[in-house]
Amino acid sequence: MNGTGLDFEKPIVELEQKIADLKKFSKNKKIDLTAEIITFEKKLEQVKHEIFGNLTAWQKVQIARHPKRPYTLDYIDLIFTDFIELHGDRAFKDDLAIVGGLAKLDGKKVMVLGHQKGRDTKENLERSFGCAHPEGYRKAMRLMNLAARFKLPIVTFIDTPGAYPGIDAEERGQAEAIAYNLREMSQLKVPIIIVVIGEGGSGGALGIGIGDMVCMFKNSYYSVISPEGCAAILWRNRAHAADAAEALKITAEDLLGLGIIDEIVPEPLGGAHRDYKVTASALKSVLKRNLNTLSKLPAEDLVAQRYEKFRKMGEWDE
């Protein structure tokens, strides 16, 4: 899953192309260019470490939005087995921006759900670019209530720019649907693990984001507003998105330091899109370890600790 096209990755793309050209030339002309190829490969690794070891907040936002980044259904396919997708909110319709269902994690039954973006324009329109409508959040809550009824752990994957902003969503109670989920998720008596796999935008993310453990991939972001939206408000110019990204403290490292999240999930050098299997393996280890720990806690303790976890956010001393 290589290939990026991001501006700051141009030196990497150029070296990768150079290596590919040398290999092709060597094969076609039957000339041994092994030494030259090795030299360029070493240079490529050096450049990768220099670039990806010093990413800015805005550059991480760009990686989080990469069109080839793994989405919820990719992780479900790579990590879980026996997935049975469940549809609809039993009130209006099936919102394709949120997917979920029953699955097994190394033989243990779980409920897994999350935002789902599309791979092309047609699918993105069908899935509203991962921006859920009220019926999406109501579907998610229906699945989580089902999990609680059968005492199954819940795993949610966050990857959305925000909740769908259209008038039809407002007419059907977008704010109420998200608020209802916040309240109900805080009281579910089963383990809940939240993972920000890409974009974690505003209330659209929080609508499935209340849990016992909140994890983030290294190159994801989690924010009350997008950098562009913040720049438009503070600077009245979206061109200041990079400045806004730094000021908002939206990276995994920033949020771990502030106590907003609990753990950072590592990614391959260059981002999750460069190796799906390695990324999924890292996430699977995090999920198994935390579910094993949380499953040992009494239900009352889970709820109490979850309440305290979110209650403490934002505390400060003069």
C-alpha positions in Angstrom: 0.0 0.0 0.0 2.7 2.5 -1.0 2.3 5.8 -2.7 1.3 9.0 -1.0 1.6 12.2 -3.1 1.8 14.5 -0.1 4.0 17.6 -0.7 6.5 16.9 2.1 7.0 13.4 0.8 8.3 14.5 -2.6 12.0 13.6 -1.8 10.8 10.1 -0.8 8.7 9.6 -3.9 11.6 10.8 -6.1 14.0 8.3 -4.6 11.5 5.5 -4.8 11.0 6.2 -8.5 14.8 6.4 -9.0 15.3 3.0 -7.4 12.4 1.5 -9.5 14.0 2.9 -12.7 17.4 1.5 -11.8 16.0 -1.9 -11.2 14.1 -1.9 -14.4 17.1 -0.6 -16.4 19.3 -3.3 -14.8 16.9 -6.0 -15.7 16.2 -4.9 -19.3 19.9 -4.2 -20.1 21.3 -7.1 -18.0 23.7 -4.7 -16.3 24.6 -5.2 -12.6 23.6 -2.1 -10.7 23.3 -3.7 -7.3 25.8 -1.3 -5.7 24.1 1.8 -7.0 20.7 0.5 -6.0 21.9 -0.3 -2.4 23.3 3.2 -2.2 20.0 4.8 -3.1 18.0 2.4 -0.8 20.2 3.5 2.1 19.6 7.1 1.2 15.9 6.5 1.0 15.8 5.1 4.5 17.8 8.0 5.8 15.4 10.5 4.2 12.4 8.6 5.5 13.6 8.8 9.1 14.5 12.5 8.7 11.1 13.4 7.3 8.8 11.1 9.4 10.8 11.6 12.6 10.0 15.4 12.6 6.5 15.7 11.3 4.5 18.8 12.2 1.0 18.7 13.5 -0.3 19.7 10.0 1.7 17.0 8.3 0.2 14.4 10.6 -3.3 15.7 9.7 -2.5 15.2 6.1 -1.4 11.6 6.8 -4.5 11.0 8.8 -6.6 12.0 5.8 -4.6 10.0 3.3 -7.0 8.3 0.8 -5.2 5.0 1.0 -5.2 4.9 4.8 -6.9 1.8 6.3 -10.5 2.3 7.3 -12.8 0.5 9.8 -13.7 -2.3 7.4 -10.1 -2.9 6.6 -9.2 -3.3 10.3 -12.3 -5.5 10.9 -11.1 -7.8 8.0 -7.5 -8.0 9.2 -8.0 -8.2 13.0 -11.4 -9.9 13.6 -13.1 -13.1 12.4 -16.7 -14.2 11.8 -17.9 -10.6 11.3 -21.6 -10.3 10.9 -22.6 -6.7 9.9 -25.8 -5.4 11.4 -27.8 -2.7 9.7 -30.2 0.2 10.5 -31.4 2.2 13.5 -34.9 0.7 13.5 -36.3 4.2 13.1 -35.3 5.8 9.8 -32.7 4.0 7.6 -29.2 2.4 7.5 -26.5 5.1 7.6 -23.5 3.7 5.6 -21.2 6.3 7.3 -21.1 4.0 10.3 -20.7 0.2 10.1 -20.7 -2.4 12.8 -21.6 -5.8 13.9 -20.7 -8.9 15.8 -17.2 -10.4 15.5 -14.6 -12.5 17.2 -11.1 -11.4 18.4 -9.1 -14.5 18.7 -12.2 -16.5 19.4 -13.7 -14.0 21.9 -17.0 -12.4 20.9 -17.1 -8.6 20.7 -19.2 -5.8 19.1 -17.1 -3.7 16.7 -18.2 -0.5 14.9 -16.9 2.7 13.5 -16.9 5.4 10.9 -16.4 4.2 7.3 -15.2 6.4 4.4 -15.3 5.5 0.7 -12.5 4.6 -1.6 -13.8 6.5 -4.6 -16.2 9.3 -5.3 -19.3 7.1 -5.6 -18.7 5.3 -2.4 -17.8 8.5 -0.5 -21.1 10.0 -1.6 -22.9 6.9 -0.3 -21.0 7.0 3.0 -21.1 10.8 3.2 -17.3 10.9 3.5 -17.5 9.2 6.9 -19.8 11.9 8.3 -22.6 10.2 10.1 -26.3 11.3 10.2 -28.4 10.9 13.3 -29.5 7.5 12.2 -25.9 6.5 12.1 -25.4 7.4 15.8 -28.7 5.7 16.6 -27.6 2.6 14.8 -24.3 2.6 16.8 -26.1 3.0 20.0 -28.5 0.1 19.1 -25.5 -2.1 18.5 -23.8 -1.1 21.8 -27.0 -1.7 23.8 -27.2 -5.1 22.1 -23.6 -5.8 23.2 -24.4 -4.7 26.8 -27.4 -7.0 26.9 -25.2 -10.0 26.1 -22.2 -8.7 28.1 -19.9 -8.3 25.1 -17.0 -5.9 25.0 -17.2 -3.0 22.5 -14.6 -1.7 20.2 -15.2 1.5 18.2 -13.1 3.1 15.5 -13.2 6.8 15.0 -12.5 8.3 11.6 -14.6 11.3 10.6 -14.1 15.0 9.8 -17.3 15.5 11.9 -21.0 14.7 12.0 -22.9 15.3 8.8 -23.8 19.1 8.7 -26.8 19.1 6.4 -30.2 20.5 7.2 -31.8 17.1 6.9 -29.5 15.8 9.7 -30.5 18.8 11.9 -34.1 18.1 11.2 -33.8 14.5 12.4 -32.0 15.5 15.6 -28.3 15.4 15.0 -27.3 17.1 18.3 -29.8 15.0 20.3 -28.5 11.7 18.8 -24.9 12.5 19.7 -25.8 13.8 23.2 -27.8 10.7 23.8 -24.9 8.5 22.9 -22.6 10.4 25.2 -24.9 9.7 28.1 -25.7 6.1 27.3 -22.1 5.1 26.6 -20.9 6.5 29.9 -23.2 4.0 31.7 -22.8 0.8 29.7 -21.6 -2.0 31.9 -19.2 -3.6 29.5 -15.6 -2.8 28.5 -15.4 -0.1 25.8 -12.2 0.6 23.8 -12.1 3.6 21.5 -9.5 3.9 18.7 -8.9 7.0 16.6 -7.7 5.5 13.4 -7.6 8.6 11.2 -9.6 11.8 11.7 -11.2 12.5 15.1 -13.4 15.5 14.3 -15.5 17.2 16.9 -18.9 15.8 18.2 -18.9 13.5 15.2 -16.1 11.6 16.8 -17.4 11.9 20.4 -20.7 10.3 19.3 -19.0 6.9 19.5 -16.0 8.1 21.6 -16.9 7.5 25.3 -15.0 4.5 26.7 -12.7 3.0 29.2 -9.6 3.3 27.0 -9.1 5.9 24.3 -6.2 5.0 21.9 -4.9 6.9 18.9 -2.7 5.9 16.0 0.5 7.9 15.9 -0.5 9.8 12.8 -4.1 10.4 13.6 -5.6 13.6 15.1 -8.4 14.3 17.6 -9.8 17.8 17.8 -12.8 19.9 18.7 -12.6 21.5 15.3 -10.7 21.0 12.0 -7.5 23.1 11.6 -9.2 24.7 8.5 -12.3 25.6 10.6 -10.2 27.0 13.4 -8.1 29.1 11.0 -11.2 30.4 9.3 -12.5 31.6 12.7 -9.3 32.9 14.3 -7.4 34.2 11.3 -10.3 34.5 8.9 -8.2 32.6 6.4 -7.9 28.9 5.9 -4.4 29.3 4.7 -3.4 29.4 8.4 -4.5 25.8 8.9 -0.9 24.7 9.8 -0.7 27.3 12.5 -4.1 26.2 13.9 -3.0 22.6 13.9 -0.1 23.5 16.1 -2.2 25.6 18.4 -5.0 23.1 18.9 -2.7 20.3 20.3 -4.4 17.7 18.2 -1.7 15.1 17.8 -1.5 11.8 19.7 1.6 12.9 21.6 0.0 16.2 22.7 -3.2 14.5 23.8 -1.4 11.7 25.7 0.5 14.4 27.6 -2.8 16.2 28.4 -4.4 13.1 29.6 -7.1 13.1 26.9 -6.1 9.7 25.5 -4.5 6.7 27.2 -2.2 5.1 24.6 -0.6 5.7 21.2 -0.8 2.9 18.6 2.4 2.8 16.5 2.4 2.9 12.7 4.9 1.8 10.1 7.4 4.5 9.0 5.5 6.7 6.6 2.0 6.0 7.9 -0.5 3.2 8.2 -1.2 3.1 4.5 2.3 1.8 3.8 1.7 -1.5 5.4 -1.9 -2.6 6.4 -0.8 -5.9 8.0 1.9 -4.4 10.3 -0.5 -1.6 11.3 -3.4 -4.1 12.0 -1.0 -6.4 14.0 0.0 -3.5 16.3 -3.6 -2.5 16.9 -4.6 -6.1 17.6 -2.0 -6.4 20.3 -3.3 -3.2 21.9 -6.9 -4.4 21.8 -6.2 -7.8 23.2 -4.1 -6.4 26.1 -6.6 -3.8 27.1 -9.6 -6.0 26.7 -8.0 -8.6 28.9 -7.4 -6.0 31.6 -10.8 -4.4 31.4 -12.7 -7.7 31.3 -11.4 -8.5 34.8 -13.0 -5.4 36.3 -16.5 -5.6 37.9 -19.2 -3.8 35.9 -19.7 -1.2 38.6 -16.0 -0.4 38.7 -15.9 0.0 34.9 -18.7 2.6 35.0 -17.3 4.5 37.9 -13.8 4.6 36.4 -15.1 5.7 33.1 -17.0 8.6 34.8 -13.9 9.7 36.6 -11.8 9.5 33.5 -13.8 12.0 31.6 -14.6 14.1 34.7 -10.9 14.8 35.2 -10.3 16.1 31.7 -9.6 19.8 31.7 -8.7 20.1 35.4 -6.1 22.7 36.1 -4.4 24.5 39.0 -3.9 28.2 39.3 
